[in-house]
Amino acid sequence: MTATLAHDIKEAAALLATATDVTLLGHVRPDADALGSALALGRVLRRRGASVRVSFAEPAEPPETLRWLDEDGLLTPPGELPVSERLLVALDTPTPGRLGSLAARVATTRQIGGDVLVIDHHATNAYYGTRHVVDDTAEATAVLVFRILEEMGAEPDEPTARALYAGLVTDTSGFRRARPETHRMAARLLEAGVNPEQVARRIVDDHPFAWLPMLSSVLAGARLEPQAARGLGLVHAVVRLADAETVRPEEVESVIDVVRATSEAGVAAVLKEAAPLEHGSRWQVSLRSTGGMDVAAAAAEFGGGGHRMAAGCTVEGTAEEVVEGLRTALSQAPLLP
């Protein structure tokens, strides 16, 4: 840990230790890292006597696979949040835009002299708060929340540890991309009582039967382009609204994890249709790299971002136009050492 990061963690811990009223926000369509990090930190603050709310702009309901992490009923619909707060914490959110309709709360909090604490591990973080704990070498935002809680002297109980473990196991792809330090962190969470099989099964492995025909339909249209992505190979698939009608958003998000297993491709892309337009559709694009290419750079060409090996963006047009745009962006994206 660098001296700067250690200093930032110390300042954040001191700020949170004296907090009495806090709103914690995750990005739109929150994943296990965003929501797990917020719920873990929120639980500790609630147990210390603070009024705590955890929220996100969309969708209207939290993902079904993550609701069980909310042991304290902290999840609060946007419409039930107070007008403003003295302390706003944004987690796993590199830019205010990723907060969706809640982005304006950042400016409101700053205008009244409050603090905006940003805790994040994206290389594309815009440092939009008044305080920051940002480390793009951390595999998950949960890693940074763990360190902050450690600085606060807060030993995680099982529900807190479970929420943090959920962030770790998902953002490290089942600890495939975890450093020794992160494995040691996970061991401490298991010692707090986390059942790793239960967490992985409920968040990652379990799918309703409808997932199988959806996946069959989508994968039937997958295409491999061995020479694309600067010769690393590109595999891509399209999930249309009709494909997603019978499944939860979690099942749609899981498609990229299947597609990226293609051994002949160093880059995988999944186009998920979000809304029809007059000419084409609006697509949410997930990009994954096996380690040879910085896909965050490609996503940035469309106003998106993320990690070097996992990124996303939103693009409008026909599916064919979006794939062509991705080919071009990937042909110019930097290779990783």
C-alpha positions in Angstrom: 0.0 0.0 0.0 1.4 3.4 -0.9 1.8 6.1 1.6 -0.8 8.3 -0.2 -3.4 5.5 -0.1 -2.7 4.7 3.6 -3.2 8.4 4.3 -6.5 8.5 2.4 -7.8 5.4 4.2 -6.9 7.0 7.5 -8.7 10.2 6.7 -11.8 8.3 5.4 -11.9 6.2 8.6 -11.7 9.3 10.7 -14.5 10.9 8.7 -16.8 7.8 8.9 -16.0 7.2 12.6 -17.7 10.5 13.5 -20.6 10.3 11.0 -24.1 10.5 12.4 -26.1 10.6 9.1 -24.9 8.9 5.9 -26.2 8.1 2.5 -24.2 5.4 0.6 -24.7 5.2 -3.2 -23.8 2.5 -5.7 -23.8 2.8 -9.4 -26.8 2.1 -11.7 -27.5 -1.6 -12.1 -25.4 -2.4 -9.0 -23.3 -5.5 -8.9 -22.2 -7.5 -5.9 -19.1 -5.3 -5.4 -21.0 -2.0 -5.4 -23.9 -3.2 -3.3 -21.9 -5.5 -1.0 -19.4 -2.8 -0.2 -22.2 -0.3 0.5 -24.1 -2.7 2.7 -21.0 -3.8 4.7 -19.9 -0.2 5.4 -23.5 0.8 6.1 -24.0 -2.0 8.6 -20.9 -1.0 10.6 -22.0 2.6 10.6 -25.5 1.7 11.7 -24.2 -0.4 14.5 -22.2 2.6 15.6 -25.3 4.7 15.9 -25.5 6.5 12.6 -28.6 6.9 10.5 -27.7 5.1 7.3 -29.3 4.6 3.9 -28.1 2.6 0.9 -29.5 3.4 -2.5 -29.0 3.4 -6.3 -30.8 5.0 -9.2 -31.9 2.0 -11.3 -33.5 -0.5 -11.6 -36.4 0.1 -9.3 -35.6 -3.1 -7.3 -32.2 -4.5 -6.2 -31.0 -7.6 -8.0 -32.8 -10.6 -6.6 -29.5 -12.4 -6.1 -28.2 -9.6 -3.8 -31.2 -8.7 -1.7 -30.3 -11.3 1.0 -27.1 -9.3 1.8 -29.2 -6.5 3.2 -29.6 -7.8 6.8 -30.5 -4.4 8.2 -33.0 -3.1 5.8 -30.7 -0.4 4.6 -31.8 -0.4 1.0 -33.8 2.8 0.4 -35.6 3.8 -2.9 -34.3 7.0 -4.4 -37.7 8.7 -3.7 -37.4 8.1 0.0 -33.9 9.7 0.4 -33.7 13.0 2.3 -33.3 16.2 0.3 -29.6 16.4 1.2 -27.1 14.9 3.6 -23.9 16.0 5.2 -22.0 12.9 4.2 -22.5 11.1 0.9 -20.4 8.0 0.1 -20.2 6.9 -3.5 -18.9 3.3 -3.9 -17.5 1.5 -7.0 -18.6 4.5 -9.1 -15.9 6.2 -11.2 -17.9 9.2 -12.4 -21.1 11.0 -11.2 -22.8 9.9 -14.4 -22.7 6.3 -13.2 -25.0 7.3 -10.4 -27.7 8.0 -12.9 -30.5 10.2 -11.6 -28.8 10.4 -8.2 -25.7 12.2 -9.7 -27.1 15.6 -8.7 -26.7 14.7 -5.0 -22.9 15.0 -5.3 -23.2 18.7 -6.2 -26.0 19.3 -3.6 -23.9 17.8 -0.8 -20.9 19.9 -1.8 -23.0 23.1 -2.0 -24.1 22.8 1.6 -20.6 22.2 2.8 -20.9 18.5 3.2 -18.4 15.8 2.4 -18.5 13.4 -0.6 -16.4 10.4 0.0 -15.5 8.4 -3.1 -14.4 4.8 -2.6 -13.5 3.1 -5.9 -11.0 0.9 -7.8 -11.5 2.0 -11.4 -8.6 3.5 -13.3 -11.1 5.9 -14.9 -12.1 7.5 -11.6 -12.7 11.3 -12.0 -12.0 12.2 -8.4 -15.3 14.1 -8.1 -15.6 14.0 -4.3 -14.1 16.0 -1.4 -12.4 12.9 -0.1 -11.1 9.9 -2.0 -10.0 6.4 -1.4 -9.2 5.3 -5.0 -6.8 2.5 -5.9 -6.9 1.0 -9.4 -4.7 -1.9 -8.3 -7.3 -3.1 -5.9 -9.3 -6.0 -7.4 -12.6 -4.8 -5.9 -14.0 -1.8 -4.0 -14.7 -4.3 -1.2 -10.9 -4.5 -0.7 -10.8 -0.8 0.0 -13.9 -0.9 2.3 -12.2 -3.8 4.2 -9.1 -1.6 4.7 -11.2 1.3 5.9 -13.1 -0.8 8.4 -9.8 -2.2 9.6 -8.5 1.3 10.2 -11.7 2.1 12.1 -11.0 -0.9 14.3 -14.3 -2.6 13.2 -14.0 -6.3 13.2 -16.5 -7.6 10.7 -19.3 -9.9 11.9 -20.8 -12.5 9.6 -23.3 -10.3 7.7 -20.6 -7.6 7.1 -18.0 -10.2 6.1 -20.6 -11.9 3.7 -21.3 -8.6 1.9 -17.6 -7.9 1.5 -16.9 -11.5 0.4 -19.6 -11.2 -2.3 -17.7 -8.2 -3.8 -14.4 -10.1 -3.7 -15.6 -13.4 -5.2 -17.4 -11.7 -8.1 -14.9 -9.0 -9.0 -11.9 -11.4 -8.9 -13.8 -13.9 -11.1 -13.8 -16.5 -8.3 -10.4 -15.4 -7.0 -8.7 -16.2 -10.4 -7.4 -12.6 -10.4 -6.7 -12.2 -6.7 -3.4 -11.3 -5.2 -2.0 -13.2 -2.1 -3.1 -10.2 0.1 -6.6 -10.5 -1.2 -6.7 -14.2 -0.5 -5.6 -13.5 3.1 -8.4 -10.9 3.3 -10.9 -13.5 2.1 -9.6 -15.9 4.7 -10.3 -13.4 7.5 -13.9 -13.0 6.1 -14.3 -16.8 6.2 -13.1 -16.9 9.7 -15.9 -14.4 10.5 -18.4 -17.1 9.5 -19.0 -16.6 5.8 -20.1 -19.8 3.9 -18.2 -19.5 0.6 -20.2 -22.1 -1.1 -23.5 -20.4 -0.3 -22.3 -17.0 -1.4 -21.0 -18.3 -4.8 -24.1 -20.4 -5.4 -26.6 -17.7 -4.6 -24.9 -14.9 -6.4 -23.0 -16.6 -9.3 -24.1 -20.2 -9.9 -27.8 -20.4 -9.5 -30.1 -19.6 -12.5 -33.7 -20.4 -13.2 -34.4 -23.0 -16.0 -35.4 -20.1 -18.3 -31.8 -19.2 -18.4 -31.0 -22.3 -20.5 -33.2 -21.6 -23.5 -32.2 -17.9 -23.4 -28.5 -18.8 -23.4 -29.1 -21.3 -26.2 -30.7 -18.7 -28.4 -28.0 -16.1 -27.8 -25.0 -18.4 -28.2 -26.4 -19.8 -31.4 -25.7 -16.3 -32.9 -22.3 -15.9 -31.4 -19.5 -15.1 -33.8 -15.7 -15.5 -33.7 -13.3 -13.2 -35.5 -9.8 -14.6 -35.0 -8.0 -11.7 -36.6 -9.9 -8.9 -34.8 -8.7 -7.1 -31.7 -5.2 -6.7 -33.1 -4.9 -10.4 -33.8 -5.9 -11.5 -30.3 -9.3 -12.6 -31.6 -12.8 -11.3 -30.8 -15.9 -13.3 -29.9 -19.2 -11.4 -29.7 -22.9 -12.2 -29.0 -26.1 -10.3 -28.9 -28.9 -10.4 -26.3 -32.1 -8.9 -27.8 -35.0 -7.7 -25.7 -37.0 -10.8 -26.9 -34.3 -13.1 -25.6 -34.4 -11.4 -22.1 -38.2 -11.4 -21.7 -38.3 -14.5 -19.5 -35.2 -14.0 -17.3 -33.9 -11.6 -14.7 -31.2 -9.0 -15.4 -28.8 -11.2 -13.6 -29.1 -13.9 -16.3 -28.5 -11.3 -19.0 -25.4 -10.0 -17.2 -24.1 -13.6 -16.9 -23.9 -14.2 -20.6 -20.5 -12.4 -20.9 -19.0 -15.0 -18.4 -20.0 -17.8 -20.8 -18.8 -16.0 -24.0 -15.5 -15.0 -22.6 -14.5 -18.7 -22.0 -13.8 -19.0 -25.8 -10.2 -20.1 -26.0 -9.6 -18.7 -29.5 -10.5 -15.1 -28.5 -8.5 -12.7 -26.3 -11.5 -10.3 -26.2 -15.2 -11.0 -25.6 -18.1 -8.6 -26.2 -21.8 -9.0 -25.4 -24.4 -6.5 -26.7 -27.5 -6.3 -24.5 -30.4 -4.5 -26.0 -31.7 -1.9 -23.6 -34.3 0.0 -25.6 -35.5 0.2 -29.3 -34.9 3.4 -31.1 -36.1 4.8 -34.4 -33.0 3.7 -36.1 -31.6 0.7 -34.2 -31.4 0.3 -30.5 -29.6 1.4 -27.4 -27.1 -1.3 -26.3 -25.3 -1.9 -23.1 -22.0 -3.5 -24.1 -19.9 -5.7 -21.8 -16.2 -6.2 -22.7 -13.8 -8.7 -21.3 -10.1 -9.3 -21.9 -8.0 -12.4 -21.1 -5.2 -10.0 -20.3 -3.7 -9.1 -23.6 -5.7 -5.9 -24.2 -6.9 -2.9 -22.3 -10.7 -3.0 -23.0 -11.3 0.0 -20.8 -9.6 2.1 -23.4 -11.9 0.7 -26.1 -15.0 1.4 -23.9 -13.8 4.9 -23.4 -14.2 5.6 -27.1 -17.9 5.3 -26.5 -18.0 7.3 -23.2 -17.7 4.1 -21.1 -15.0 2.8 -18.9 -14.1 0.2 -16.3 -11.1 -2.0 -15.7 -8.4 -2.9 -18.1 -9.8 -6.5 -18.4 -13.4 -5.7 -17.7 -15.3 -2.7 -19.0 -18.5 -1.5 -20.5 -20.3 1.2 -22.4 -23.6 2.3 -23.9 -23.9 2.6 -27.7 -26.7 3.4 -30.1 -27.3 2.0 -33.5 -28.0 -1.4 -35.1 -26.2 -4.4 -33.7 -24.1 -4.6 -36.8 -23.1 -0.9 -36.5 -22.1 -1.4 -32.8 -20.0 -4.4 -33.6 -18.3 -2.5 -36.4 -17.5 0.3 -34.0 -16.1 -2.1 -31.5 -13.9 -3.7 -34.1 -12.4 -0.2 -34.9 -12.0 0.7 -31.2 -10.3 -2.7 -30.4 -8.0 -2.3 -33.4 -6.6 0.8 -31.7 -6.7 -0.2 -28.0 -3.4 -0.6 -26.3 -2.0 -4.0 -25.6 -1.1 -4.9 -22.0 2.4 -5.9 -21.0 
